[in-house]
């Protein structure tokens, strides 16, 4: 048992009192109370221990890397030196962190600038003629003049060069017009490299990804009608979702209209079969797609002859039905009763299929087989018919949301149909 003087001495200072030194503590008692009588050496060590524990009493951690105590504390030293060293280190840390923040900010700004598209340029006619062998090179993308394009190289970049009919009375193509067309950047919009006006025609060049082709060429091959690059249901809905998101960006983020939505204005690239929308901004410079007159185009809204958001939504509805059925938006069929050819629209066949029980299942492209969710196909047909309706036509935000939802559900449906790979089957004689 400790003497009262020893306990009081421990609470006041580390130097034991003479009374505490005269007490004989029991074995196993506090080591501080069992110290011998105070000697000068013990006083020095006690002062050293007191100095080591003093910072904890003053609120400064003794484990701080900027503050260290060894031996007795010098008179008048206090904690000023440690605090000054800590402040200097804090200033150095703040300076280094601000430097790193500035460097990271410059790096992110450089990355953002690199992600932006290059400004489109006005190509001279001679350069386009040299890249296409005086426009005698074979075209890709189909037999139609608006769907066909030249695959060429322009200033070291693979490009798709389209020849469009200029709109009568259209403004001259200059740097300002190209700046209005190419100032937007979106993953669903093709990157415009430049343009060249030549008389009655307008040439537009777009950056062509590897293995890319127009949607019209992906759906229908003149050489092999039974072949299609979009062989799965998910690939069809993926293209529809990409085009819908690109058109929604044009309407509600770019504050413009497209005016030329068609299967020949969509480029599908591999891998992933992602779609990009071309001809954005060409409505004010070029004539309507696939038409000598506005009324002849299957994508043209019968209620208006001018480019508008409503006309774009109508054209997207036709494009969506073309994706689902694989048919041309308008074709001629021979009627045996009248012995004449009649024009049949994909809108008419889709409306008849939606009205019949189980008609959508038989109407969807037969090259897909029965490998598609019928309920998802019926919902997409309903969305397309609403886009082409004369009244109560939705906006592209609603349309893009509906198509994206069907795409996500189709992905889940496709994953459930995949053959599991966690097990193996072996056949051997018993």
C-alpha positions in Angstrom: 0.0 0.0 0.0 1.3 3.4 -1.0 1.9 6.1 1.5 -0.4 9.1 1.2 2.6 11.3 0.5 3.6 9.1 -2.5 0.1 9.4 -3.9 0.1 13.1 -3.5 3.6 13.4 -4.9 2.5 11.5 -8.1 -0.4 13.8 -8.6 1.7 17.0 -8.1 5.2 16.2 -9.6 7.3 13.3 -10.6 10.0 14.0 -7.9 9.2 11.9 -4.8 9.0 13.6 -1.5 11.3 12.7 1.4 8.4 11.1 3.2 7.7 8.9 0.2 11.3 7.8 0.1 11.1 6.7 3.7 8.2 4.4 3.0 8.8 0.8 2.0 6.4 -0.2 -0.7 5.3 -3.7 -1.2 6.4 -5.8 -4.1 4.4 -5.2 -7.2 3.4 -1.7 -6.2 3.7 1.4 -8.5 7.2 1.7 -9.8 7.1 5.5 -9.6 6.4 5.3 -5.9 9.2 2.7 -5.3 11.9 5.1 -6.6 14.8 5.7 -4.0 15.6 9.0 -2.5 15.9 11.9 -4.9 19.4 12.4 -6.2 20.6 14.9 -8.8 20.6 12.2 -11.5 17.1 11.1 -10.5 16.0 14.7 -10.6 17.3 15.1 -14.2 15.5 12.0 -15.3 12.4 13.1 -13.6 12.6 16.4 -15.2 13.1 14.6 -18.5 9.9 12.5 -18.0 8.0 15.6 -16.9 9.1 17.3 -20.1 7.9 14.4 -22.2 4.5 14.4 -20.6 4.0 18.2 -20.5 2.9 18.6 -24.1 -0.1 16.2 -23.5 -1.2 18.5 -20.7 -0.9 21.6 -22.9 -3.0 20.1 -25.8 0.0 19.4 -28.2 0.4 15.8 -29.2 3.8 14.4 -28.3 3.6 12.1 -31.4 3.5 15.1 -33.8 6.2 14.7 -36.4 7.1 18.4 -36.2 7.6 18.4 -32.4 10.1 16.4 -30.4 11.3 16.5 -26.9 14.6 15.0 -25.6 16.0 15.5 -22.2 15.0 18.5 -20.0 13.1 21.3 -21.6 15.3 24.4 -22.0 14.1 27.4 -20.0 12.0 29.8 -22.0 11.8 27.3 -25.0 8.1 26.5 -24.6 6.4 25.1 -27.7 7.1 28.0 -30.1 9.7 26.0 -32.1 7.5 23.0 -32.6 4.6 25.2 -33.6 6.7 27.2 -36.1 8.0 24.0 -37.6 4.4 22.6 -37.9 3.2 25.9 -39.5 6.1 25.7 -42.0 5.2 22.2 -42.9 1.5 23.1 -43.2 2.5 26.0 -45.6 4.6 23.6 -47.6 1.8 21.0 -47.8 -0.7 23.7 -48.8 1.6 24.9 -51.5 2.2 21.4 -52.9 -1.5 20.6 -52.8 -2.3 23.9 -54.7 0.4 23.1 -57.2 -1.0 19.5 -57.7 -4.5 20.9 -58.0 -3.4 23.4 -60.7 -1.6 20.7 -62.6 -4.6 18.4 -62.5 -6.9 21.2 -63.5 -4.6 21.9 -66.6 -4.6 18.2 -67.4 -8.4 17.9 -67.2 -8.8 21.1 -69.4 -6.4 19.7 -72.0 -8.4 16.4 -72.0 -11.7 18.3 -72.4 -10.2 20.3 -75.3 -8.9 17.1 -76.9 -12.4 15.5 -76.7 -14.0 18.3 -78.6 -14.4 17.9 -82.4 -12.2 19.8 -84.8 -13.9 22.7 -86.4 -15.3 21.8 -89.9 -13.5 23.1 -92.9 -14.5 24.1 -96.4 -12.9 21.6 -98.7 -12.0 22.7 -102.2 -13.7 20.9 -105.0 -10.4 19.7 -106.4 -9.5 17.9 -103.2 -12.8 16.0 -103.1 -12.4 15.1 -106.8 -8.9 13.7 -106.1 -10.1 11.7 -103.2 -12.9 10.0 -105.2 -11.2 9.6 -108.5 -13.1 12.5 -110.0 -16.3 11.1 -108.4 -16.0 7.9 -110.5 -15.1 5.6 -107.7 -17.7 3.0 -106.7 -20.2 4.2 -104.1 -21.2 2.3 -101.0 -24.5 2.2 -99.2 -27.0 1.3 -101.8 -28.2 2.2 -105.3 -30.1 5.3 -104.3 -28.2 8.5 -104.8 -29.0 9.9 -101.3 -28.1 6.6 -99.6 -24.9 6.1 -101.5 -21.7 7.7 -100.4 -18.0 7.6 -101.2 -15.6 6.0 -98.8 -12.4 8.0 -99.1 -9.5 9.5 -97.2 -9.5 13.3 -96.5 -6.3 14.7 -94.9 -5.4 11.4 -93.3 -8.9 10.5 -92.0 -11.4 7.9 -93.2 -14.4 9.8 -94.4 -17.9 9.2 -95.8 -18.6 11.8 -98.5 -22.3 12.4 -99.3 -23.7 14.2 -102.3 -26.9 16.1 -101.5 -29.2 18.2 -103.6 -29.0 21.8 -102.6 -32.1 23.5 -101.5 -33.3 26.2 -103.9 -32.6 29.6 -102.5 -30.4 28.2 -99.8 -27.8 30.5 -98.2 -24.2 30.2 -99.3 -22.1 27.7 -97.4 -19.4 29.6 -95.6 -17.4 29.3 -92.4 -20.3 30.7 -90.3 -22.8 28.1 -91.7 -20.3 25.3 -91.0 -19.8 26.6 -87.5 -23.5 26.4 -86.9 -23.6 22.8 -88.2 -20.6 21.5 -86.4 -20.6 23.3 -83.1 -22.3 20.4 -81.2 -20.6 17.3 -79.9 -22.6 14.2 -79.0 -21.8 10.4 -79.1 -25.0 9.8 -81.2 -24.1 12.5 -83.8 -21.5 11.9 -86.5 -18.5 14.2 -86.6 -18.7 16.6 -89.5 -15.3 17.0 -91.2 -16.3 19.6 -93.7 -18.4 20.6 -96.7 -18.1 21.8 -100.3 -20.8 23.5 -102.4 -20.5 22.7 -106.0 -23.2 24.2 -108.2 -26.5 22.4 -107.5 -24.9 19.9 -105.2 -23.7 20.0 -101.6 -21.0 17.6 -100.5 -20.8 16.7 -96.8 -17.9 14.7 -95.3 -18.1 12.8 -92.0 -15.6 10.9 -90.0 -16.2 7.2 -90.8 -15.5 4.7 -88.0 -13.9 1.3 -89.0 -16.4 -1.1 -90.5 -19.2 1.4 -90.8 -22.1 1.5 -93.2 -25.4 3.3 -93.5 -28.5 1.8 -91.8 -30.1 1.3 -95.2 -27.2 -0.9 -96.3 -27.2 -2.8 -93.0 -30.9 -3.7 -93.3 -31.1 -4.5 -97.0 -28.4 -5.9 -99.3 -29.1 -5.8 -103.0 -26.9 -8.8 -103.7 -28.3 -10.9 -100.8 -31.8 -10.0 -99.6 -31.7 -12.6 -96.9 -28.6 -11.1 -95.3 -28.6 -8.3 -92.7 -25.9 -7.0 -90.4 -28.5 -6.4 -87.6 -29.2 -10.1 -87.0 -30.3 -9.8 -83.4 -33.2 -8.1 -81.7 -30.9 -6.2 -79.3 -28.9 -4.8 -82.1 -32.1 -3.4 -83.7 -33.2 -1.8 -80.5 -29.7 -0.5 -79.8 -29.7 1.4 -83.1 -33.2 2.8 -82.4 -32.1 4.0 -78.9 -29.0 5.7 -80.4 -30.9 7.5 -83.0 -33.6 8.6 -80.5 -31.0 9.9 -78.1 -29.2 11.8 -80.9 -32.5 13.4 -82.1 -33.5 14.2 -78.6 -30.1 16.0 -78.2 -30.7 18.0 -81.4 -34.2 19.1 -80.3 -33.8 19.9 -76.6 -30.0 20.6 -76.1 -28.9 22.0 -79.4 -32.2 23.9 -79.9 -32.4 23.0 -83.6 -34.1 20.6 -86.0 -32.6 17.8 -88.1 -34.8 17.9 -91.2 -33.3 14.8 -92.9 -34.0 11.8 -90.7 -33.8 8.7 -92.8 -32.1 5.3 -93.0 -29.5 6.8 -95.3 -28.6 9.5 -92.7 -27.6 6.9 -90.0 -24.2 5.4 -89.9 -23.8 2.1 -88.0 -20.3 1.3 -86.8 -18.7 -1.9 -85.6 -17.9 -3.2 -82.9 -21.1 -2.8 -80.9 -23.3 -1.8 -83.9 -23.7 1.7 -82.5 -25.6 4.3 -84.6 -24.7 7.9 -85.4 -26.9 10.5 -86.9 -25.5 12.4 -89.9 -26.7 15.4 -91.9 -27.4 17.4 -88.7 -27.8 21.0 -89.7 -28.1 20.3 -93.4 -31.8 21.0 -93.5 -31.2 24.7 -94.2 -28.8 23.9 -97.0 -30.0 20.7 -98.7 -33.3 19.5 -100.1 -35.4 16.9 -98.3 -34.0 13.3 -98.4 -35.0 10.8 -100.9 -37.4 13.0 -102.8 -37.7 15.2 -105.8 -40.7 16.8 -104.2 -41.5 16.8 -100.5 -44.6 14.7 -100.8 -42.7 11.8 -102.5 -40.5 11.1 -99.5 -41.7 8.3 -97.2 -40.1 10.1 -94.3 -41.9 13.4 -95.0 -44.6 14.6 -92.7 -47.8 15.1 -94.8 -48.9 17.9 -92.5 -45.9 20.2 -93.2 -43.3 20.9 -95.9 -40.8 22.7 -93.8 -38.2 21.2 -91.4 -39.6 21.1 -87.8 -39.5 19.0 -84.7 -42.8 17.5 -85.5 -41.5 16.4 -88.9 -38.4 14.9 -87.3 -40.6 12.9 -84.9 -42.7 11.7 -87.8 -39.6 10.6 -89.7 -38.3 8.8 -86.6 -41.5 6.8 -86.3 -41.1 5.6 -89.9 -37.5 4.8 -89.3 -38.4 2.8 -86.2 -40.9 0.7 -88.1 -38.3 0.2 -90.8 -35.9 -1.2 -88.2 -38.5 -3.6 -86.8 -39.8 -4.9 -90.1 -36.7 -4.7 -92.2 -38.9 -3.4 -95.0 -38.4 -0.3 -97.1 -40.5 2.7 -95.8 -42.5 2.7 -99.0 -42.5 0.1 -101.7 -44.7 -0.8 -104.7 -46.7 -4.1 -104.7 -48.5 -5.6 -107.7 -52.3 -5.9 -107.2 -53.7 -8.8 -109.1 -57.2 -7.5 -108.9 -56.5 -4.2 -110.5 -53.5 -5.3 -112.4 -51.6 -2.3 -111.2 -48.8 -1.4 -108.9 -49.9 0.1 -105.6 -47.7 2.0 -103.2 -47.6 0.4 -99.7 -46.2 2.3 -96.7 -44.7 0.6 -93.7 -47.1 2.7 -91.6 -50.0 0.9 -93.2 -48.7 -2.6 -92.7 -47.7 -1.8 -89.0 -51.1 -0.4 -88.2 -52.8 -3.5 -89.7 -50.5 -5.7 -87.7 -51.1 -3.8 -84.5 -54.9 -4.1 -85.0 -54.8 -7.9 -85.5 -54.4 -10.4 -82.7 -50.8 -11.6 -82.8 -50.2 -9.6 -86.0 -47.0 -7.9 -84.7 -45.3 -11.3 -84.2 -45.8 -12.1 -87.9 -45.0 -8.6 -89.0 -41.5 -8.3 -87.4 -38.6 -9.0 -89.7 -38.5 -12.8 -90.4 -34.7 -12.8 -90.5 -34.8 -12.4 -86.7 -36.8 -15.7 -86.5 -38.8 -15.9 -83.3 -35.9 -14.7 -81.2 -37.4 -11.5 -79.9 -39.8 -10.5 -77.0 -43.2 -10.0 -78.6 -44.4 -7.6 -75.9 -41.4 -5.3 -76.4 -42.0 -5.3 -80.2 -45.7 -4.4 -79.7 -44.7 -1.5 -77.4 -42.2 -0.2 -80.0 -44.8 -0.4 -82.7 -47.2 1.6 -80.6 -44.5 4.3 -80.0 -43.8 4.5 -83.7 -47.5 4.9 -84.6 -47.8 7.6 -82.0 -44.9 9.4 -83.6 -46.5 9.3 -87.0 -50.0 10.3 -85.7 -51.5 13.4 -87.1 -52.5 14.7 -83.6 -51.2 14.4 -80.1 -47.7 13.7 -81.3 -45.2 13.2 -78.4 -41.9 15.0 -78.1 -38.5 13.3 -78.5 -37.8 13.3 -74.7 -40.8 11.0 -74.2 -39.9 8.9 -77.3 -36.3 8.5 -76.3 -37.3 7.4 -72.8 -39.7 4.8 -74.1 -37.2 3.3 -76.5 -34.4 3.3 -73.9 -36.6 1.5 -71.5 -37.4 -1.2 -74.1 -33.7 -1.5 -74.8 -32.8 -2.1 -71.2 -35.5 -4.7 -70.9 -34.3 -6.4 -74.1 -30.8 -6.6 -72.7 -32.1 -8.4 -69.6 -34.2 -10.7 -71.9 -31.1 -11.5 -74.0 -29.0 -12.3 -70.9 -31.6 -14.8 -69.7 -31.4 -16.6 -73.0 -27.7 -17.1 -73.0 -26.3 -20.6 -72.6 -24.8 -20.9 -69.1 -21.0 -21.5 -69.1 -20.6 -22.6 -65.5 -21.0 -26.3 -66.3 -19.6 -28.7 -68.9 -21.1 -31.8 -70.4 -19.1 -34.8 -71.5 -20.3 -37.9 -73.3 -18.4 -41.1 -72.7 -19.2 -44.9 -72.8 -20.3 -46.4 -69.5 
